Amino acid sequence: MNGDVFVFCGATNNHGILNSIEKLSGAARNRVQLGNWNIINVKESVLIPRWNPAVCALNSHEIVVMGGLADIDDVVSCLGDVVLFNVKTG
C-alpha cells in the first residue's frame, strides 16, 4: 500500500478486543525516517471488534478484512463477514 503498513484489530494486554486500524506511513523507507503509528478508529457497526482476521490487499487502495474471532454474547465465535477498507478515504 504505497510503503504503508496496516494492522487490523487484535487484543489488548488486558484481553480487550479491538476493531481499530493502525497505520505506519512510509514503512518501506529507512528505519530512521519512519513516522509514528496512527490509529484509525472504526465504528463497531462497520467493523466488529475481533482478533485473527484474514486481511488481504485487493488493489492499490482497498484492503479486505475477513472473519476472525469475536466475543459475541460472552461466547467466542467465528465471524464469516467481509469488510472492505479504503486506505484513501479511511
C-alpha positions as CSV (number, residue, x, y, z in Angstrom):
1,M,0.0,0.0,0.0
2,N,2.5,2.6,-1.2
3,G,5.0,1.7,1.5
4,D,2.5,1.9,4.4
5,V,1.8,-0.9,6.8
6,F,-1.6,-1.5,8.4
7,V,-2.5,-3.5,11.5
8,F,-6.1,-4.6,11.8
9,C,-7.9,-5.4,15.0
10,G,-6.4,-7.6,17.7
11,A,-6.4,-7.7,21.5
12,T,-5.0,-5.6,24.3
13,N,-2.8,-6.7,27.2
14,N,-6.0,-6.9,29.3
15,H,-7.7,-9.2,26.8
16,G,-9.9,-6.5,25.4
17,I,-10.8,-6.9,21.8
18,L,-10.0,-4.2,19.2
19,N,-11.6,-3.1,16.0
20,S,-9.1,-0.2,15.4
21,I,-6.8,0.0,12.4
22,E,-3.3,1.2,12.9
23,K,-1.2,2.7,10.1
24,L,2.6,3.2,9.9
25,S,3.3,5.6,7.0
26,G,6.4,5.1,4.9
27,A,7.4,1.8,6.4
28,A,9.4,1.0,3.2
29,R,11.8,3.9,3.9
30,N,14.9,3.9,6.0
31,R,14.2,3.0,9.6
32,V,15.5,6.3,10.8
33,Q,12.8,8.1,8.8
34,L,9.8,6.1,10.0
35,G,6.8,8.1,11.1
36,N,4.5,7.3,14.0
37,W,1.7,4.8,14.1
38,N,-1.6,6.5,13.5
39,I,-4.8,4.9,14.9
40,I,-7.9,4.9,12.7
41,N,-11.0,4.5,14.8
42,V,-13.8,2.5,13.2
43,K,-17.4,2.3,14.3
44,E,-18.4,-1.1,15.7
45,S,-21.3,-1.1,13.3
46,V,-18.7,-1.1,10.4
47,L,-16.1,-3.5,11.9
48,I,-16.9,-5.7,14.8
49,P,-14.1,-6.0,17.3
50,R,-12.1,-9.2,16.5
51,W,-8.8,-10.9,16.6
52,N,-7.1,-13.1,14.0
53,P,-8.9,-11.8,10.9
54,A,-7.6,-12.7,7.4
55,V,-6.5,-9.5,5.7
56,C,-5.5,-9.0,2.1
57,A,-4.8,-6.1,-0.3
58,L,-7.4,-6.1,-3.0
59,N,-5.8,-3.4,-5.1
60,S,-3.7,-0.2,-4.6
61,H,-6.2,1.4,-2.3
62,E,-8.5,-1.3,-0.9
63,I,-7.9,-3.9,1.8
64,V,-10.3,-6.7,2.6
65,V,-10.8,-7.8,6.2
66,M,-12.4,-11.3,6.5
67,G,-13.7,-13.1,9.5
68,G,-11.7,-13.7,12.6
69,L,-12.8,-14.5,16.2
70,A,-15.1,-12.3,18.3
71,D,-16.8,-12.3,21.7
72,I,-20.5,-12.4,20.8
73,D,-22.8,-12.6,23.9
74,D,-19.8,-13.8,26.0
75,V,-19.1,-16.7,23.6
76,V,-16.1,-16.8,21.4
77,S,-17.5,-17.0,17.9
78,C,-16.1,-17.4,14.3
79,L,-17.0,-14.5,12.1
80,G,-17.9,-15.0,8.5
81,D,-18.2,-11.4,7.4
82,V,-16.2,-9.4,4.8
83,V,-15.3,-5.7,5.3
84,L,-13.8,-3.5,2.6
85,F,-11.4,-0.8,3.9
86,N,-10.4,2.1,1.5
87,V,-7.0,3.4,2.5
88,K,-7.7,6.7,0.7
89,T,-10.9,7.5,2.5
90,G,-10.3,5.7,5.8
